[in-house]
Amino acid sequence: MVGVDVGGTNTVFGIVDARGNIIATDKVKTAAYETAEEYADAVCAGIQKLIDANGGSEKVKGVGIGAPNGNYYNGTIEFAPNLRWKGVIPLAALFEERLHIPSVLTNDANAAAIGEMTYGAARGMKNFIMITLGTGVGSGIVINGQLVYGCDGFAGELGHVIVRENGRVCGCGRHGCLEAYCSATGVARTAREFLTSRAEPSLLRNIPSEEITSKDVYDAAIQGDKIACEIFDYTGTILGEALANFIAFSSPEAIILFGGLAHAGDLIFKPVQKAIDANILNIFKGKAKLLPSELKDSDAAVLGASALGWEIKEPVE
């Protein structure tokens, strides 16, 4: 199978065998292409190159794609705020036209959840929530062993739950979404706000304001920078409050944090856990574990996306 992880920054794709071993991978810059057609040309050319170097197309049964706002039912990306192509993009069809291999698509966070359930921290779990903390905030919700898609394929957009009334403008156009605060870009926004409103010294003041990234905040925090540490506390508190609410509606065995911000370790996990404990309903206390993903960032989504390929039905002769 081929697995494709469409991220706001990079698209990673790879060939995966039946045992879940990633045989070969490559990537392209997602935002480097003006149109979805040009993007599909580039990604499919890269996929074909990998296929040709690893046994040819006859060995590939399908292509699974994880993408922002991916609709499993229709094979389309629909109005993704973190991608430059607007409207409805029939990405699965674009891939099939170029590769002549059956292709299926789902939300990128759902793909990561499938990967985690099959190969990572959620092995053996039937009820868990995957939260992806990258360019945006995504989620994959598994209940009774099944991903939740809803009536239209879009269930589980937890990154766009409003957590601050009349808060920051989100990429989706609304105000106060979780994504506007707890994504990598949200952390950078918090850094700029804190540096503007406060006078105390910070290592972050050595970086031009508009160039600050979440990685810069992390680097400063591990050196004990007070403002940087407070940025992580602020971010983790907002995320933990939201997770306490999410626990109430699906009673998961675990919440798994995945993506760049999850690599901050205790800097993010401690304030998240503290906020969960302070806000969770009594009947749920101590039940849902907060866990880091056990898979590499690219691996979870690529493995999960490739697993979608096994669901492709053979055409009836």
N, C-alpha and C positions, 0 to 999 in steps of 0.2 A: 504494500500500500504506500501511497504518498500522503504525507501530512503537510498542511500549509497553515502557518500561523501568521495572520495579517495583523500587524501591530500599527499603531499610529506613527511610529518612527521607522521600524524595520519589518520586513516580511521574511520569515525564516521558513524554509521548506526542506523536507528530507524524505528519504526512502526508509520504510520501516518493515522489518520482516514479521512473520506471524508470531514470533515470541516476544515482540516488543523491542527488538534491538534496532537502534537507529544506525543504518548502514552508511549513509552519506548525507550531508547537509550543505546548504548554501543559503545566501540571503541577498536581498536587494533593499534599497532605500524606498520605503513605501511612498513618501512624499515627492520623489524625484520625477514623477510622471504626471503630465498635465491631464491626461484622460485615463479612464478606466481601461480602455482598449489598449493604450500604450503600456499601461501597467501589466495587463494580462499577457501581452506580447513578451515582456521582459521576464516575468515570473515563469511562464510556460516554457520559454527558451531555456531558462535555468533548470527547470524540472526535466525537460527532455534531455539535456546534457547529462544530468545525473542518471537518468534511466538508461541512456545509451552506454554509459560507463559501467552499469551494473546489471547487465543481462538482457536489456531491451524491453520494449513495451509489452510484449506478450506475457511477461512475468508480473506486470502490475495490474491488479484487479480493480483498483479504484483510486480516486483522489478525494480526500477529506479536507475541508477548509474551515478553519476557525477565523471569524472576522467580526469586527465591531458591528453591532446591530444586524448580525447575520440572522436570516430567517430560515430555519430548518425546513419549514414546509414548502417554501418557494425557491430556495436556492439563491436568494437575493440579499444584498446589503441595502438597508433602507434608512436613509437620512442619518448617516453616521456623523456625529458632530466632530470627531477627531480625524476624519479623512477629508482630503481636499475635493473629492468627487461628491457632488450633491445629488439628492434624489434617490431613485431606486436603481441599483446596479445589479444586473443579472450575472453575478460573478461565476456561479457554477456553470452556467451555459457558456460563458466566455471561455472558461477553461476546457470544457468539453469540445468546443469548436476547434480549439488549437491543439489539444492533446489526443483527441479521439478516444478518451478514457472516461467512463462514467464518473461523475463528480457530485459530491454532496457537501452542503455548507451548513454551519451553525454559528451561533454566537461564540466569539473567541473565548470568553470565560467559561461557557459550557464545555468547549473542547478541552480547556485546561482541567475542568472538573472530571471529565471522563478519563483523562490521563492520570489524574491523582487517584481516582477510584480504582483504576486498573493496575497502576504501577507504584503509587506513592503512599502518602500518609493516610489516605482514606480507604486503603485495601480492607475489604471485609465490612465496610460501613454501608448502611442502607439509608442513612439520614445525616446529611452534612451540608454545609454551605461553603462554597469556595469564593473567596474575595480576592480579586486581582487588583493589585495596587501598582499601576504603571502610569503611562501617559494619562489614562483615565482611571476610573474605578469600575470594575465589572464584577459580575457574580454568576455563579452557577449553583442552582439549588437542586439537591437530590433528596427526594422523599420516597420512602419505600423502594429504594433501589432504582428509581427512575428520575431522569432529568425532568424538571418542570418547564414545559414550553407554553402552556396556556392555550387559549382558543386561536391565537394568531401567530404563535411562534416567538413572541417577544416577552414572555413572562420572565421575571427575575432581573429587572433593571434596577438593582438596588443602589447603584451609583447615582441614580437620579431620583432618589427619595430626598425630599426637602428636609434638611436638618437645621437650617437657620432661616427663620422668617425674614423676608426682604434682605437676604444675604447677598453674597457675591453673584455676579452674572456667571452662569455656567456656559460651557460650549454648546449646550442644547438650547440656550436662549432663555431658560428659566433662571430664577434667583434662589440661591441657598442650597443647591444640590450637594450631596455628600462628595461627589467628584470634585467640586470646586474647592474643597478643603483637604481631602485626604489622598488625592493623587500626587504624583511627583510634581506636576505643575502647580497643584494646590499648595504644596509645601514651599515651593519657590515664591508663590504669591504671598504666603504668610511671612516669609523672610523679608520681603520688600516692605510689607506693612509694619512689621515690628521695627525694622531699622529706621523707618520714617518717623514712627511715633515715639521712639525711645532714644535716649541720649547716651546710654552707657556704651563703652567700647566693645567691639566684636571683631573677630577675624573676618567676618563676612563683609565688613566695611572696606576691606582691601580689594573687593571684587566689584566691578561696575554693576549697579543695581539690576539692570535688565539682563545681565549675563549669569546671575545666580541660579544654580540648579539644586535639586534635592541632594545630589551627591556632595556639593559644596557644604550644604547644611550638615550633612552626616560627618564629613571630614572635620568640620569645626566642632561638632558636638563631642566627638571622641577625644578631642583635645581639651575638653572641659569648658568650651565656650558657653557662657551663661545664656545668651540669647538663642543660640542654636539648640541648646537643651530644652529651652522653654518652647521653641517651635515644635519639637517632637512631642512634648507634653500636651500642647494645645491640639496638635493633629491627632494624637492617640486618644485624647479625651473625647473628641468629636466622633471618632470612629467607634470607640467603645460604647458610647451612648447609642449610636445607631445599631450596633450589633446586639445590644440588650433588647432592642425592639424586634430585631430579626429573629432572635431566639424565641420570642413569644409567639410568632406565627408558625414556625415549623418544628420547634423543639428538636434541634439537631443534636447528634452525638458529638459533633465537633464543628468548629469554624476554622477553616484553613486559610492562612494568609499567604499569598503568592505574589511574586513580582519584586521590583526593585526596592520598594520601601520595606518589605518584609525582611530584607537582608540587614536592616538596621538593628536587628536583634532586640535586646532589652530596651533600647532607646524608644522603640515603638510598642513592643509587646507589654512592657510594664504599665504605661499609662492606659493602654487599651484594656488590659485585664482589670485595672483599678476602676475604670469607668463602667465596665460591664458589671462588676461586683456592686457598685454603688447604685446602679439603675435597674438591675434585673428583677423581674417578678419573683417573689419568694419561692413559688413552686418550681422554678427552673434553676435555683441557685445550686452551683456545684455540679451541674449535669453536663453542660457543653464544654468540651475541652477547647482551648485556643492553641492551635498548632501551626508551625511553619510548614510550608510545602517541603516534601522530601525530594522533589525533582528540580533539575536545573530549569531556569526560566523558559528557555526555548524548548527543552525536552517535553515538559508537561503538555504544552499546547500542541506541539507537533505530534506527540504520541496520541493525545486525545483526538486530534483531528483525523489522524490515520485510522483510529479505531472506528470512526464514522463510516469509513469505506467498507467495512465488513457488513454494514447494514444495507448496502446497495443490492437491490434485488436483480437477479439475472433476468433479462428479457425473455418473455415467453415466445417460443418459435411458432 
